[in-house]
Amino acid sequence: MTHLQRRHVLLAASAVPLGVHAHHGWSSFDPERPIYLEGKVLKVRWQNPHAELELEIPAELKLPADLAQRVVPAQTSPVDGKALLAKAVLPNRKDRRWEVELAPLTRMQAWQVQEIKTGAAVSVVGFTLREEKGDAVLRAEYLFVDGKTYGLRSSPA
């Protein structure tokens, strides 16, 4: 193989995406309509640019009566705080599987979030794509796991 042929092979290989997952820019999400999801973790990708979960939602998802009263970390109050929880609604779409985008690993580590395992039960409040169009994706603002609340938009302290 000549140098020129190798260069064409390398250029062609670099044009092929490494995965089918598409990263969604934050501007695609609707910050005016927080969504509540809960369910069982089917898959975990604990990697950058952010950790991700595939969540299986129960067919009869219900908004918890105590959601607005849940304690949130103090440092998240200036960002969104309890008002976000009070405003949360269920999604209109009926997808049973959702991709949940968490925070970058450095922020997950700062919060001391242990790696979430397949089969774990979690709930989240966050934002989905505008008008719930496109993929069933949620950008998590609050993560509730093992009785703890993590404010993923900010860092602890």
Order of alpha helices (4+ residues) and beta strands (2+ residues): alpha-beta-beta-alpha-beta-alpha-beta-beta-beta
